[in-house]
Amino acid sequence: MITVLHTESSTGWGGQENRTIHECMGLKALGVRPMILCRPGSRIYSKAGEVGVEAITSPMRGSYDVISMAEVMRLIDRESIDVINTHSGSDSFIGAVAGRLSRRKPVVVRTRHLALPITSKTTYSLFPHKIVTVSDYVRRYLVDHVGIRADKVVSIPTGIDLERFDPHSTPDTLRDELGIDRTTTLVGTVAIFRRKKGYHVLLGAIAEVLKIRRDVIFVFAGDGPQRENILRGLKGLGIERNVRLLGLRSDVPVVLKGIDLFVLPTLQEALGTSFLEAMAMGKAVIGTRVGGVPEVVRDGVDGLLVEPGDERGLADAILRLLEDRHLRLSMGTRGRKRVEENFSTQRMVEGMYNLYVELLGRGRVRRW
């Protein structure tokens, strides 16, 4: 049996923690023993317990926490760890060095989830045997701008749970919840309230859309540091009656089921899982030509892409799809098929499993 140890020093919850949990669940189905090393009180620790994944805590108080490093070295030998997959800053140094210094010498993999400049080239160039990126965009950045050898970096996109994001089994209750009739058009956004998600651009575009279509309601599912700025922007533009803030939602599929169109004018994105979730729910999407988004959304096929920061272009794209229901529906159908074929959790897990098997030089590749 292959034993894979994921390390994660982040205490919060986001796309990379969600990916790690789903990978661990999928690996278990393939007969792998996954484990997670994380900090006490972290969200991923509690989530691991909920889904039946082994989790162990370590303080990991910084990259040079030698006590935690020694603990990881003992853990590697005690649990017969074959692969260490590191994810964040501190744990990537602690886990990789511990792996390299341990007697067992596990394979070290570094997963890069973000489309941001790296802070330590060493944790990419020196320690890992292989680097996994969530998109080709991030892979190209590491190769072309950081100088990592091309054969050391592989892209394995984050996958979507197609059973959870299933348009046929998800209840259509959002309009009833909001007291909105079935004839009203709903445009939705699901993302954390951060400036890089482009909400300030979206507000300007909404104001332009409402000059022509006063019958449209926009819903934002999320929360975050830009909440007050968004509220001020809504009031300043006089569009607060047509925008509903839903807060953080644990039932994202229900939100996506209820909308007619998904829009996210993000200014920075490693891949764009929010687009994938909306596409999995059969919705046409509008995004921007940044980061890994064009790898997900094929302009004119699954949705429309505009330039980042272009309020007028975004408004025009929204109006175009609001006026063309047939195009909107056909894009949604093609989007669902694209996620099924290229961006499922199953495909991601198989990609990671195959990589581990290849690096370990073990037997035949299995399918989930």
C-alpha positions as CSV (number, residue, x, y, z in Angstrom):
1,M,0.0,0.0,0.0
2,I,1.2,3.5,-0.9
3,T,1.1,6.0,2.0
4,V,0.8,9.7,1.1
5,L,1.4,12.4,3.6
6,H,-0.1,15.9,2.7
7,T,1.3,18.8,4.7
8,E,-0.6,22.0,5.2
9,S,0.4,24.9,7.5
10,S,-2.5,27.1,6.6
11,T,-5.3,27.2,9.2
12,G,-8.0,28.6,7.0
13,W,-10.2,27.0,4.3
14,G,-10.1,27.7,0.6
15,G,-9.5,26.1,-2.7
16,Q,-6.3,24.3,-1.9
17,E,-7.6,22.8,1.3
18,N,-10.7,21.6,-0.5
19,R,-8.6,20.1,-3.2
20,T,-6.4,18.2,-0.7
21,I,-9.4,16.8,1.1
22,H,-11.0,15.6,-2.2
23,E,-7.7,14.1,-3.3
24,C,-7.4,12.2,0.0
25,M,-10.9,10.8,-0.3
26,G,-10.2,9.7,-3.9
27,L,-6.9,8.1,-3.0
28,K,-8.6,6.0,-0.3
29,A,-11.0,4.7,-3.0
30,L,-7.9,3.5,-4.9
31,G,-6.4,1.7,-1.9
32,V,-3.9,4.4,-1.0
33,R,-3.5,5.4,2.7
34,P,-3.7,9.3,2.7
35,M,-2.7,11.3,5.8
36,I,-2.8,15.0,6.5
37,L,-0.3,16.9,8.7
38,C,-1.7,20.3,9.7
39,R,-1.8,22.8,12.5
40,P,-4.0,22.4,15.6
41,G,-7.3,24.1,15.2
42,S,-7.1,24.3,11.5
43,R,-10.2,23.9,9.3
44,I,-8.6,21.1,7.3
45,Y,-8.1,19.1,10.5
46,S,-11.8,19.2,11.4
47,K,-12.8,18.5,7.8
48,A,-10.5,15.5,7.7
49,G,-12.3,14.0,10.7
50,E,-15.7,14.6,9.1
51,V,-14.7,12.6,5.9
52,G,-12.7,9.9,7.6
53,V,-9.1,10.9,6.6
54,E,-6.3,10.5,9.0
55,A,-5.0,13.8,10.3
56,I,-2.1,14.6,12.7
57,T,-1.3,18.0,14.1
58,S,2.0,19.8,14.4
59,P,2.7,23.5,15.4
60,M,4.7,24.3,12.3
61,R,5.5,27.7,13.7
62,G,7.5,28.8,10.7
63,S,9.8,27.4,8.0
64,Y,12.7,26.9,10.4
65,D,10.8,25.1,13.2
66,V,13.3,22.4,13.8
67,I,11.2,20.7,16.5
68,S,8.3,20.3,14.0
69,M,10.9,19.1,11.4
70,A,12.1,16.4,13.8
71,E,8.6,15.4,14.5
72,V,7.9,15.0,10.8
73,M,11.1,12.9,10.3
74,R,9.9,10.5,13.1
75,L,6.4,10.4,11.5
76,I,7.9,9.4,8.1
77,D,9.7,6.4,9.6
78,R,6.9,5.4,12.0
79,E,4.1,5.5,9.4
80,S,6.2,4.3,6.4
81,I,5.5,7.4,4.4
82,D,6.1,6.9,0.7
83,V,5.2,10.4,-0.6
84,I,5.1,13.8,1.0
85,N,3.0,16.4,-0.8
86,T,3.5,19.9,0.5
87,H,1.1,22.8,-0.1
88,S,1.9,26.1,1.8
89,G,5.0,28.1,2.7
90,S,6.1,26.8,6.1
91,D,5.0,23.2,5.7
92,S,6.7,23.0,2.3
93,F,10.1,23.8,3.9
94,I,9.5,21.6,7.0
95,G,8.1,18.7,5.1
96,A,10.5,18.7,2.2
97,V,13.6,19.0,4.4
98,A,12.3,16.3,6.8
99,G,11.7,14.0,3.8
100,R,15.1,14.6,2.4
101,L,16.9,14.0,5.7
102,S,14.8,11.0,6.9
103,R,16.1,7.5,6.6
104,R,13.2,6.4,4.5
105,K,13.7,9.1,1.8
106,P,10.1,9.5,0.6
107,V,9.3,11.1,-2.8
108,V,8.7,14.9,-2.2
109,V,6.0,16.6,-4.3
110,R,5.2,20.3,-4.1
111,T,1.7,21.4,-5.2
112,R,1.4,25.1,-6.3
113,H,-2.2,26.3,-6.1
114,L,-1.8,30.1,-6.5
115,A,-1.2,32.5,-9.4
116,L,1.1,34.7,-7.3
117,P,4.9,35.4,-7.3
118,I,6.7,32.8,-5.2
119,T,8.5,33.8,-2.0
120,S,11.1,31.0,-1.9
121,K,12.5,29.5,-5.1
122,T,14.3,26.8,-3.0
123,T,11.1,25.0,-2.0
124,Y,10.5,24.5,-5.7
125,S,14.0,24.1,-7.3
126,L,15.9,22.2,-4.7
127,F,13.7,20.0,-2.5
128,P,10.8,18.5,-4.4
129,H,11.2,15.7,-6.9
130,K,8.2,17.0,-8.8
131,I,6.0,20.1,-8.7
132,V,2.3,19.9,-9.4
133,T,0.4,23.0,-10.6
134,V,-3.3,23.5,-10.8
135,S,-3.1,25.0,-14.3
136,D,-0.8,25.3,-17.3
137,Y,-0.7,29.0,-16.6
138,V,1.0,28.4,-13.2
139,R,3.2,25.8,-14.8
140,R,4.4,28.3,-17.4
141,Y,5.1,30.9,-14.8
142,L,7.3,28.5,-12.8
143,V,9.2,27.4,-15.9
144,D,9.5,30.7,-17.8
145,H,9.8,33.3,-14.9
146,V,11.1,31.3,-11.9
147,G,13.5,29.1,-13.9
148,I,12.3,25.7,-12.8
149,R,13.2,22.9,-15.2
150,A,10.2,22.1,-17.5
151,D,10.4,18.3,-16.9
152,K,10.1,18.9,-13.2
153,V,6.7,20.6,-13.4
154,V,3.4,19.0,-14.3
155,S,-0.1,20.5,-14.5
156,I,-3.0,18.5,-12.9
157,P,-6.0,20.7,-12.8
158,T,-8.3,20.8,-9.7
159,G,-11.4,18.7,-10.2
160,I,-15.1,19.3,-9.4
161,D,-17.2,16.8,-7.5
162,L,-19.8,16.0,-10.1
163,E,-22.1,14.3,-7.7
164,R,-22.4,17.4,-5.5
165,F,-22.6,19.8,-8.5
166,D,-25.3,17.9,-10.3
167,P,-28.0,20.1,-11.9
168,H,-30.5,17.2,-12.0
169,S,-30.4,16.3,-8.3
170,T,-30.0,19.8,-6.9
171,P,-33.2,21.5,-5.6
172,D,-34.3,24.7,-7.3
173,T,-35.2,26.7,-4.3
174,L,-33.3,30.0,-4.5
175,R,-36.1,32.0,-6.0
176,D,-38.5,30.9,-3.4
177,E,-36.0,31.7,-0.7
178,L,-35.5,35.2,-2.0
179,G,-39.2,35.8,-2.9
180,I,-38.4,36.2,-6.6
181,D,-40.8,35.0,-9.2
182,R,-39.9,32.6,-12.0
183,T,-39.9,35.2,-14.7
184,T,-37.2,37.3,-13.1
185,T,-33.7,36.8,-14.5
186,L,-31.0,36.0,-11.9
187,V,-27.3,36.6,-12.5
188,G,-25.0,35.2,-9.9
189,T,-21.5,35.4,-8.5
190,V,-19.9,33.0,-6.0
191,A,-16.5,34.2,-4.7
192,I,-14.8,35.7,-1.6
193,F,-15.2,39.4,-1.3
194,R,-11.7,40.4,-2.2
195,R,-10.6,43.1,-4.6
196,K,-8.8,40.6,-6.9
197,K,-12.2,39.0,-7.6
198,G,-13.2,42.2,-9.5
199,Y,-16.4,43.1,-7.6
200,H,-15.7,46.8,-8.2
201,V,-15.7,46.1,-11.9
202,L,-18.9,44.1,-11.6
203,L,-20.7,46.9,-9.8
204,G,-19.9,49.3,-12.6
205,A,-21.1,46.8,-15.2
206,I,-24.3,46.1,-13.3
207,A,-25.1,49.8,-13.3
208,E,-24.7,49.8,-17.1
209,V,-26.9,46.7,-17.5
210,L,-29.7,48.1,-15.4
211,K,-29.9,51.1,-17.7
212,I,-31.3,48.7,-20.3
213,R,-32.7,45.8,-18.2
214,R,-34.3,46.8,-15.0
215,D,-35.8,43.4,-14.5
216,V,-32.5,41.6,-13.6
217,I,-31.5,40.7,-10.1
218,F,-27.9,40.0,-9.2
219,V,-26.9,37.8,-6.3
220,F,-23.5,37.6,-4.6
221,A,-22.7,34.5,-2.6
222,G,-19.7,35.1,-0.4
223,D,-18.2,37.4,2.2
224,G,-14.8,38.9,3.0
225,P,-12.8,42.1,3.5
226,Q,-14.5,44.0,0.6
227,R,-18.0,43.7,2.0
228,E,-18.3,47.3,3.3
229,N,-16.8,48.6,0.0
230,I,-19.3,46.6,-1.9
231,L,-22.2,47.9,0.2
232,R,-21.0,51.5,-0.3
233,G,-20.6,50.9,-4.0
234,L,-24.1,49.6,-4.3
235,K,-25.6,52.6,-2.6
236,G,-23.4,55.1,-4.5
237,L,-24.5,53.7,-7.8
238,G,-28.1,53.4,-6.7
239,I,-28.3,49.8,-7.6
240,E,-28.9,48.2,-4.2
241,R,-32.5,47.2,-5.0
242,N,-31.3,44.9,-7.8
243,V,-28.4,43.2,-5.9
244,R,-28.8,40.7,-3.1
245,L,-25.9,39.7,-0.8
246,L,-26.4,36.1,0.2
247,G,-23.5,35.8,2.6
248,L,-21.4,32.6,2.9
249,R,-23.3,29.6,1.6
250,S,-22.6,26.0,2.3
251,D,-25.2,25.1,-0.4
252,V,-23.4,26.6,-3.4
253,P,-25.0,24.1,-5.9
254,V,-28.4,25.4,-4.8
255,V,-27.3,29.0,-5.6
256,L,-25.9,28.0,-9.0
257,K,-29.0,26.0,-9.7
258,G,-31.2,29.1,-9.2
259,I,-29.3,31.5,-11.4
260,D,-29.6,32.0,-15.2
261,L,-26.0,33.2,-15.7
262,F,-22.7,33.2,-13.8
263,V,-20.4,36.2,-13.8
264,L,-17.0,36.7,-12.2
265,P,-14.7,39.5,-13.5
266,T,-11.7,38.2,-11.6
267,L,-8.4,40.1,-11.9
268,Q,-6.2,37.1,-10.8
269,E,-6.9,33.4,-11.0
270,A,-4.7,30.3,-10.9
271,L,-7.4,28.2,-12.5
272,G,-11.0,29.3,-11.8
273,T,-12.9,26.6,-9.9
274,S,-15.8,28.9,-9.4
275,F,-16.3,28.9,-13.2
276,L,-16.0,25.1,-13.2
277,E,-18.6,24.7,-10.5
278,A,-21.0,26.9,-12.5
279,M,-20.3,25.0,-15.7
280,A,-20.9,21.7,-13.9
281,M,-24.3,23.1,-13.0
282,G,-25.1,23.7,-16.6
283,K,-24.7,27.5,-16.5
284,A,-23.2,29.8,-19.1
285,V,-20.3,31.8,-17.6
286,I,-18.7,35.1,-18.1
287,G,-15.1,35.6,-17.0
288,T,-11.9,37.4,-17.8
289,R,-8.8,36.7,-19.9
290,V,-6.5,36.3,-16.9
291,G,-4.4,33.4,-15.4
292,G,-5.9,30.0,-15.9
293,V,-9.4,31.1,-16.7
294,P,-9.0,30.7,-20.6
295,E,-8.0,27.1,-19.9
296,V,-11.4,26.6,-18.3
297,V,-13.7,28.8,-20.3
298,R,-13.6,28.6,-24.1
299,D,-14.7,32.0,-25.3
300,G,-17.8,31.7,-27.4
301,V,-18.2,28.0,-26.6
302,D,-18.8,27.6,-22.8
303,G,-19.2,31.3,-22.1
304,L,-17.7,34.7,-22.8
305,L,-14.4,36.2,-21.8
306,V,-13.7,39.9,-21.5
307,E,-10.6,41.9,-20.7
308,P,-9.9,42.4,-16.9
309,G,-11.2,45.7,-15.6
310,D,-13.4,46.4,-18.6
311,E,-16.7,47.4,-17.2
312,R,-18.3,48.3,-20.6
313,G,-17.1,45.0,-22.1
314,L,-18.5,43.1,-19.1
315,A,-21.8,44.8,-19.3
316,D,-22.1,44.1,-23.1
317,A,-21.3,40.4,-22.5
318,I,-24.0,40.1,-19.8
319,L,-26.6,41.8,-22.0
320,R,-25.7,39.6,-24.9
321,L,-26.4,36.4,-22.9
322,L,-29.4,37.8,-21.2
323,E,-31.0,38.6,-24.6
324,D,-30.0,35.2,-26.2
325,R,-31.5,32.4,-24.1
326,H,-30.7,29.8,-26.7
327,L,-27.0,30.7,-26.7
328,R,-27.0,30.8,-22.9
329,L,-28.5,27.3,-22.6
330,S,-26.3,25.8,-25.2
331,M,-23.2,27.2,-23.6
332,G,-24.4,25.7,-20.3
333,T,-24.8,22.3,-21.9
334,R,-21.3,22.4,-23.4
335,G,-19.9,23.6,-20.1
336,R,-21.2,20.6,-18.2
337,K,-19.8,18.2,-20.8
338,R,-16.4,20.0,-20.6
339,V,-16.2,19.6,-16.9
340,E,-17.3,15.9,-17.1
341,E,-14.5,15.2,-19.6
342,N,-11.7,17.3,-18.3
343,F,-12.2,18.7,-14.8
344,S,-13.8,16.1,-12.6
345,T,-12.5,15.1,-9.2
346,Q,-12.1,11.6,-10.6
347,R,-9.7,12.8,-13.3
348,M,-7.7,14.9,-10.8
349,V,-7.3,12.0,-8.4
350,E,-6.3,9.6,-11.1
351,G,-3.7,12.1,-12.3
352,M,-2.2,12.4,-8.8
353,Y,-2.3,8.7,-8.3
354,N,-0.6,8.0,-11.6
355,L,2.1,10.6,-10.7
356,Y,2.8,9.0,-7.4
357,V,3.0,5.5,-9.0
358,E,5.4,6.8,-11.6
359,L,7.6,8.5,-9.1
360,L,7.7,5.4,-6.9
361,G,8.2,3.1,-9.9
362,R,5.5,0.8,-8.7
363,G,3.4,-1.6,-10.7
364,R,0.4,-0.8,-12.9
365,V,-1.6,2.4,-12.9
366,R,-5.1,2.0,-11.4
367,R,-8.3,3.8,-12.2
368,W,-10.8,5.1,-9.7
